[in-house]
Amino acid sequence: MPYNRSTGKITVNPPSTGQTNPLGVDIVDIMQATGCNVPDLGYCILYGTINIWSKFKPVCYNSRDTSDQWNFQQLKWKDSANWYMGLSSQLYGITPRSMDFSGWNESTFIGYYDGGLNGWTYTKPRGIFTISGVQYPFRETDFAGYNAKAIPPVDYLSVPAKTSVGEGLYIRVSAAINLDGSGYDSISLADLNVVGSGTNLYFGAVFIANDSSASPRTLLVTSDSVGGDVLKAQTSGTMLQKGKTYKVYPILSTRQGVISNDIYVTHGETRYTCPNCPVLETMAVDKTDQLDIDLDIVAMLTQAYTYNFRVINNNGADMLNLAYAYNQSSSTQPSSFTNWPVSTTVGAHSVSSTLRIQNLQTANTYMWIRFTYGLLQYYKCFGPISQYTPLSPASQVTT
């Protein structure tokens, strides 16, 4: 029953002809798998490094006859198919952190997120020492099928620095979802369905604004599908408040497709913190603000109310069909404008050709950029630009 350093797995070898009892796991393999340098089973379990996401590992279980036969095809004891689940209150030796209990509140919820297991716990057996007055023995055979390289059900959480808010957009909170655990003997998202009484679990996120005056301050979103890693946003500009920064807390929920600004209201679902995921931040912005575009506005000192405008494209793709328009005394998107002088394409990380506009004498003038980025057309407003109004030529002092 050798330990494979490459795969991280302790392989279960079938018994020889006539052998009915399970094969013991060599203590050397356990030492290598746990990184322990003491040839003692209890020491390896208590002080070695155990990957809690391995489906097979030491668990608290004291009602199994270890002389029974081991099913090498299904990786289980024939007298107890789910021995590796551990105690009835646990799941593969792990106790999930539910967020639905009396007295649940925002500060309690936030307190569970430590960047590690986020409130989930793994309980190891302690041999002769008791847990709540009960002894749970150490067993070498608990390491049969153990994988030191098991992967968690959710990992690699990613949130963009800016989240576009607007009609028909998506919240881009993504993660690597281990849906079935195949190949790694891991506890998968499907395995965790047990915590929801057999229902599916859906990846989700809770948004809480750093600014308590934000309206709305909170948002709860869960995926439409099991294994979904892009959370669908509310098709409304009131989903998050533009200009506010939100902390993003990953969760797991038994209810799919939830979009609500009230994170405390439940509809019979159960929610859990998402272990192994950090808390990240995002700023809610208008969809065009997510594109990093600057406008270089230069007033001409020798010619009153005349400006040179240059568009600076800081993004990684070309801006196509670039056009300009200005709206005197209004920041309303100029959809009816006809004076859209088209410029050349502005390549990635480059500056457009200069457009000179004269006679901008209104106190509040707004400059608009219209362009195609990717497959969509965008508008972006700059202004008001009254602060760039120069002195008239007659008022200028020369030396």
C-alpha positions, -999 to +999 in steps of 0.1 A: +000+000+000+026+026-011+024+063-009+028+081-042+045+114-038+035+125-073-003+119-068-003+124-030-023+092-026-020+062-004-032+034-027-053+005-014-040-028-027-064-058-031-058-086-007-040-118-018-060-150-025-079-162+005-072-131+026-104-115+040-092-088+063-082-054+051-045-047+046-029-024+071-015+009+060+023+012+065+033+038+091+061+049+067+034+058+041+014+077+067+046+096+078+054+106+042+018+116+035+015+138+066+050+151+067+056+137+101+090+124+112+078+104+142+069+067+135+038+068+156+002+067+143-013+089+170+015+115+166+010+116+128-027+121+132-025+148+159+005+167+148+010+158+111-004+178+083-037+163+071-055+176+041-090+179+054-105+179+018-094+143+013-125+121+013-107+094+032-088+104+063-089+099+101-124+106+115-142+102+148-159+068+146-161+042+173-187+017+163-169-002+135-156-037+137-122-034+121-120-071+115-148-068+089-139-070+052-128-040+032-145-034-002-116-025-025-138-015-053-160+010-034-135+020-008-156+013+022-161-012+051-189-037+042-206-032+076-206+006+073-208+022+039-203+057+052-177+052+079-156+079+065-183+105+072-174+104+109-199+115+135-235+121+125-231+158+131-201+160+108-194+156+071-163+136+063-150+146+097-158+182+090-185+204+107-197+231+082-205+266+095-241+274+090-252+310+089-289+304+097-294+304+135-311+325+161-293+358+167-275+358+133-264+392+124-239+410+102-211+413+127-213+376+136-213+367+099-183+388+091-165+373+122-165+338+106-143+349+077-107+344+087-093+337+052-089+300+061-117+276+069-141+305+076-157+288+106-156+252+093-139+227+116-122+193+112-123+171+143-095+145+145-098+113+166-078+115+198-071+079+207-073+074+244-083+110+250-120+117+250-141+141+230-173+150+249-166+119+271-162+095+242-130+078+230-124+077+192-095+053+183-067+059+159-068+036+129-042+031+102-069+019+078-085+054+079-056+064+056-067+039+030-073+061-001-061+092+016-048+119-008-025+146+005-031+166-027-069+167-025-085+199-037-112+219-019-148+222-032-143+259-039-110+276-044-092+305-062-119+331-056-116+361-080-134+394-079-126+423-103-114+455-088-144+472-104-179+458-108-200+473-136-236+482-125-263+484-151-290+467-171-283+432-181-248+430-166-231+402-147-213+402-114-180+386-121-173+368-089-156+336-100-140+306-084-127+271-093-155+247-085-146+211-077-179+197-087-174+159-085-139+154-069-129+130-096-092+122-099-083+136-065-105+116-040-116+150-028-147+163-010-166+180-038-194+204-041-217+174-049-205+156-017-214+186+004-251+183-008-255+162+024-254+193+045-285+206+027-305+174+033-298+161-001-304+194-020-278+210-043-254+236-030-249+268-051-219+291-050-228+326-040-215+359-025-226+385+000-216+421-007-214+445+022-205+482+016-176+496+035-196+528+038-226+523+062-244+551+044-244+532+011-279+525-003-283+497-009-256+485+016-259+448+010-264+423-018-269+386-018-263+367-051-262+329-057-255+310-089-283+298-112-266+264-116-246+238-096-210+245-103-217+280-117-188+303-112-201+336-126-229+351-104-257+367-124-265+402-113-298+420-109-307+437-142-311+471-125-289+500-116-300+497-080-281+464-075-251+482-059-245+519-054-221+534-079-189+548-064-191+526-032-166+499-024-179+465-012-163+436+006-173+403-011-179+373+012-182+339-007-210+316+005-227+283-003-265+281-004-292+256-009-312+281-029-303+289-065-306+321-084-310+344-054-307+382-059-316+403-030-305+435-013-317+420+021-292+394+031-312+385+062-343+373+045-345+336+039-369+315+020-363+281+036-327+279+023-296+271+044-265+292+038-229+284+048-197+303+047-174+292+019-143+276+033-108+281+018-118+314+002-106+350+012-127+381+015-121+404-015-132+439-025-148+455-055-160+490-064-194+495-080-190+517-111-209+526-142-203+501-170-181+526-190-160+534-159-147+499-158-128+508-190-096+527-181-099+556-204-085+591-199-091+624-217-063+648-222-079+682-223-055+711-232-067+747-234-051+769-260-039+801-242-036+820-275-071+812-287-100+817-263-124+788-256-105+765-278-093+730-267-073+701-279-088+667-268-069+635-269-084+601-259-059+579-240-067+542-242-051+524-212-069+491-219-055+459-235-077+460-267-083+486-294-111+511-292-129+511-325-151+537-342-140+564-318-161+595-320-165+627-300-194+650-290-199+677-264-231+688-247-232+722-233-247+724-198-259+688-198-244+655-187-272+635-204-260+609-229-262+626-263-280+598-282-296+623-305-264+642-313-255+644-349-220+661-346-200+629-339-168+635-359-153+600-362-116+596-353-093+568-362-091+537-342-072+541-309-050+510-303-044+493-270-023+514-246-021+543-270-034+579-276-058+590-303-053+618-328-060+652-315-095+668-320-097+706-317-130+721-306-136+759-305-161+782-289-168+762-257-180+793-237-207+776-216-200+774-179-205+736-177-195+717-208-194+679-210-173+660-234-186+626-246-166+597-261-184+571-281-166+539-292-167+502-297-148+480-273-150+443-280-185+437-294-203+464-275-207+502-280-200+524-250-203+561-241-182+578-215-186+613-202-159+637-190-166+670-174-177+696-166-146+712-182-153+748-173-121+748-153-102+746-185-117+779-199-088+803-206-087+840-205-098+858-236-069+870-258-076+907-249-073+899-212-040+880-215-008+897-203+022+893-225+058+903-218 
